[in-house]
């Protein structure tokens, strides 16, 4: 981050911390911010994208930014029962290991149950991105997956490289697989797709707006690129044409928050 972008980043954070911008407030337009903060539009967008990624701001519409509502405002009625008795882990041994898959046998003892060895498959950390345009269409890929032996629609995404930030991975995967570069992404959830036996954290990112920068560069992962209307998603789901838990989680989130602006980032 250069001196000018660092100054603008600090200024926007101070506006929020001081209460000059309160939870739910909308930021001035990009044009106003460019003039008021003496910064170029491209540099400003870099700052805004960073603040969105950190949850300091959230995107509303194509290029409208707001201060997220306070966490206390989130409507949650259920309360946690607190800490219950956990399984005891006595050790583990590796059965198979390579760069893609690791299989362990874990010596566990559930409460009130005789201890036994439990299979645990450890996979990679994954980032998946749902990018919407100004017509409420989501950027997707139609491609073949040989494991289930079927064609279907997927969101772009892939493995987070060692030392790589999950947001950076999501941005990279979208561009490599589709040829479109997202304007900004924000994380909405991190989850485990098969929590009982498989360890593979999946992070879901969403955003609005993207610029076409060329053809896909990841030949192995690329497929037919299409902007799919969000209104079509329930029908595609009914026809079993959506593939992968990450795709389903991200699209269900978008459908659940439709009409409420861009989804709120998870903290």
Secondary structure, DSSP 4 states (H G I P E B T S, - for coil): --HHHHHHHHHHHHHHHHTSS-TTPBPPPHHHHHHHHT--HHHHHHHHHHHHHTTSEEEETTTEEEEPPPGGGS----------PPPEEEEEEEEEE-SS-EEEEEEEE-TTS--EEEEEEE---EEEEEEE-TTSEEEEEEEEETTTTEEEEE--EEEPPTT--HHHHHHHHHHHHHSEEES--EEEEEEETTTTTEE-EEEEEEEE-EEE-SS-S-TTT--EEEEEEGGGHHHHHHTT-B-SHHHHHHHHHHHHHTTSSSPPPP-
